[in-house]
Amino acid sequence: MSLINEYRATEEAIKELQDRLKNLSQDDKLKKELEFEGKLRALMGEYQKSLRDIIAMLDPEAKGSKITRAAKTTGTKRARKVKQYKNPNTGEVIETKGGNHKTLKEWKAKWGGDVVEGWATLLG
């Protein structure tokens, strides 16, 4: 793309964004949300509370569920599942856990990655 085309495209994008901003600034829902946010932040400042404190008060179980999820995910890696690829053109079948298989790479280079992934069945 030439520099002048890029300039014109950027200029057009700026105009569209300015129109969108103008429409949003006239939206009553946005005005109410901004007013609510301002009042909430003022109230939080008055009582010296953070957003985390507010969330903990409104949903005390939210904090506990994050801790249990983090504990479950750390430690061991998820085992890869075996996929079986059957080439409809040659009838050849290969099984692999990853994409670093020589024949699989050749197939993807020849027929395309999306097509080859369509040949896959999950074995478990």
C-alpha positions as a LaTeX table, in Angstrom:
\begin{tabular}{lrrr}
\hline
Residue & $x$ (\AA) & $y$ (\AA) & $z$ (\AA) \\
\hline
Met1 & 0.00 & 0.00 & 0.00 \\
Ser2 & 1.37 & 3.40 & $-0.90$ \\
Leu3 & 1.88 & 5.98 & 1.79 \\
Ile4 & $-0.91$ & 8.20 & 0.49 \\
Asn5 & $-3.39$ & 5.29 & 0.50 \\
Glu6 & $-2.40$ & 4.46 & 4.07 \\
Tyr7 & $-2.87$ & 8.12 & 5.01 \\
Arg8 & $-6.34$ & 8.25 & 3.47 \\
Ala9 & $-7.38$ & 4.98 & 5.10 \\
Thr10 & $-6.18$ & 6.22 & 8.49 \\
Glu11 & $-7.98$ & 9.52 & 7.98 \\
Glu12 & $-11.22$ & 7.68 & 7.13 \\
Ala13 & $-10.86$ & 5.44 & 10.19 \\
Ile14 & $-10.40$ & 8.52 & 12.39 \\
Lys15 & $-13.57$ & 10.07 & 10.97 \\
Glu16 & $-15.54$ & 6.88 & 11.64 \\
Leu17 & $-14.23$ & 6.69 & 15.20 \\
Gln18 & $-15.07$ & 10.36 & 15.80 \\
Asp19 & $-18.64$ & 9.75 & 14.60 \\
Arg20 & $-18.91$ & 6.70 & 16.85 \\
Leu21 & $-17.58$ & 8.70 & 19.83 \\
Lys22 & $-20.07$ & 11.47 & 19.14 \\
Asn23 & $-22.96$ & 8.97 & 19.06 \\
Leu24 & $-21.78$ & 7.31 & 22.27 \\
Ser25 & $-21.44$ & 10.64 & 24.07 \\
Gln26 & $-25.11$ & 11.36 & 23.33 \\
Asp27 & $-26.29$ & 7.96 & 24.64 \\
Asp28 & $-28.32$ & 8.19 & 27.86 \\
Lys29 & $-27.24$ & 4.72 & 29.02 \\
Leu30 & $-23.58$ & 5.74 & 28.80 \\
Lys31 & $-24.28$ & 8.95 & 30.73 \\
Lys32 & $-25.97$ & 6.97 & 33.51 \\
Glu33 & $-23.13$ & 4.44 & 33.66 \\
Leu34 & $-20.51$ & 7.20 & 33.84 \\
Glu35 & $-22.49$ & 8.95 & 36.57 \\
Phe36 & $-22.77$ & 5.68 & 38.52 \\
Glu37 & $-19.05$ & 4.98 & 38.13 \\
Gly38 & $-18.16$ & 8.46 & 39.37 \\
Lys39 & $-20.42$ & 8.16 & 42.41 \\
Leu40 & $-19.13$ & 4.65 & 43.18 \\
Arg41 & $-15.50$ & 5.76 & 42.99 \\
Ala42 & $-16.24$ & 8.75 & 45.22 \\
Leu43 & $-17.94$ & 6.47 & 47.76 \\
Met44 & $-15.04$ & 4.00 & 47.62 \\
Gly45 & $-12.63$ & 6.87 & 48.25 \\
Glu46 & $-14.71$ & 8.19 & 51.14 \\
Tyr47 & $-14.59$ & 4.79 & 52.87 \\
Gln48 & $-11.07$ & 3.94 & 51.63 \\
Lys49 & $-12.16$ & 0.72 & 49.93 \\
Ser50 & $-10.76$ & $-0.80$ & 46.75 \\
Leu51 & $-12.62$ & $-2.59$ & 44.00 \\
Arg52 & $-11.38$ & $-5.91$ & 45.42 \\
Asp53 & $-12.92$ & $-5.03$ & 48.79 \\
Ile54 & $-16.26$ & $-4.32$ & 47.11 \\
Ile55 & $-16.19$ & $-7.58$ & 45.17 \\
Ala56 & $-15.29$ & $-9.50$ & 48.34 \\
Met57 & $-18.29$ & $-7.95$ & 50.12 \\
Leu58 & $-20.75$ & $-8.62$ & 47.30 \\
Asp59 & $-19.50$ & $-12.07$ & 46.32 \\
Pro60 & $-17.37$ & $-13.64$ & 49.08 \\
Glu61 & $-17.15$ & $-16.96$ & 47.21 \\
Ala62 & $-15.53$ & $-15.38$ & 44.14 \\
Lys63 & $-12.15$ & $-15.08$ & 45.81 \\
Gly64 & $-12.17$ & $-18.68$ & 47.06 \\
Ser65 & $-13.04$ & $-20.12$ & 43.67 \\
Lys66 & $-10.06$ & $-18.41$ & 42.02 \\
Ile67 & $-7.70$ & $-19.90$ & 44.58 \\
Thr68 & $-8.97$ & $-23.43$ & 44.05 \\
Arg69 & $-8.77$ & $-23.07$ & 40.26 \\
Ala70 & $-5.19$ & $-21.83$ & 40.48 \\
Ala71 & $-4.21$ & $-24.73$ & 42.72 \\
Lys72 & $-5.65$ & $-27.26$ & 40.29 \\
Thr73 & $-3.91$ & $-25.90$ & 37.20 \\
Thr74 & $-0.42$ & $-25.57$ & 38.63 \\
Gly75 & 1.86 & $-28.53$ & 39.02 \\
Thr76 & 1.43 & $-30.91$ & 36.11 \\
Lys77 & 1.06 & $-30.41$ & 32.39 \\
Arg78 & $-2.02$ & $-31.63$ & 30.60 \\
Ala79 & $-1.32$ & $-34.82$ & 28.67 \\
Arg80 & $-1.81$ & $-34.58$ & 24.92 \\
Lys81 & $-4.43$ & $-36.76$ & 23.34 \\
Val82 & $-3.66$ & $-39.16$ & 20.50 \\
Lys83 & $-5.03$ & $-38.15$ & 17.11 \\
Gln84 & $-5.42$ & $-40.51$ & 14.20 \\
Tyr85 & $-5.13$ & $-39.07$ & 10.70 \\
Lys86 & $-6.39$ & $-41.08$ & 7.72 \\
Asn87 & $-5.40$ & $-39.78$ & 4.31 \\
Pro88 & $-8.39$ & $-40.33$ & 1.98 \\
Asn89 & $-6.14$ & $-40.00$ & $-1.07$ \\
Thr90 & $-3.67$ & $-42.76$ & $-0.15$ \\
Gly91 & $-5.48$ & $-44.65$ & 2.62 \\
Glu92 & $-2.43$ & $-44.23$ & 4.86 \\
Val93 & $-3.12$ & $-43.89$ & 8.62 \\
Ile94 & $-0.86$ & $-42.27$ & 11.22 \\
Glu95 & $-1.29$ & $-41.74$ & 14.96 \\
Thr96 & 0.44 & $-38.90$ & 16.80 \\
Lys97 & 0.15 & $-36.80$ & 19.95 \\
Gly98 & 1.67 & $-33.70$ & 18.40 \\
Gly99 & 2.19 & $-31.92$ & 15.12 \\
Asn100 & 5.89 & $-32.75$ & 14.84 \\
His101 & 5.33 & $-35.92$ & 12.80 \\
Lys102 & 7.28 & $-36.15$ & 9.55 \\
Thr103 & 4.47 & $-37.61$ & 7.42 \\
Leu104 & 1.91 & $-35.26$ & 8.95 \\
Lys105 & 4.09 & $-32.28$ & 8.06 \\
Glu106 & 4.39 & $-33.55$ & 4.48 \\
Trp107 & 0.62 & $-33.91$ & 4.21 \\
Lys108 & 0.05 & $-30.41$ & 5.57 \\
Ala109 & 2.56 & $-28.99$ & 3.10 \\
Lys110 & 0.90 & $-30.82$ & 0.19 \\
Trp111 & $-2.82$ & $-30.50$ & 1.02 \\
Gly112 & $-2.90$ & $-27.67$ & 3.56 \\
Gly113 & $-3.21$ & $-27.69$ & 7.34 \\
Asp114 & $-6.98$ & $-27.16$ & 7.50 \\
Val115 & $-7.67$ & $-30.01$ & 5.10 \\
Val116 & $-5.39$ & $-32.42$ & 6.96 \\
Glu117 & $-6.91$ & $-31.47$ & 10.35 \\
Gly118 & $-10.25$ & $-32.46$ & 8.86 \\
Trp119 & $-8.93$ & $-36.00$ & 8.48 \\
Ala120 & $-8.20$ & $-36.29$ & 12.22 \\
Thr121 & $-10.13$ & $-38.32$ & 14.75 \\
Leu122 & $-9.45$ & $-38.09$ & 18.47 \\
Leu123 & $-8.52$ & $-41.43$ & 20.04 \\
Gly124 & $-8.14$ & $-40.23$ & 23.63 \\
\hline
\end{tabular}
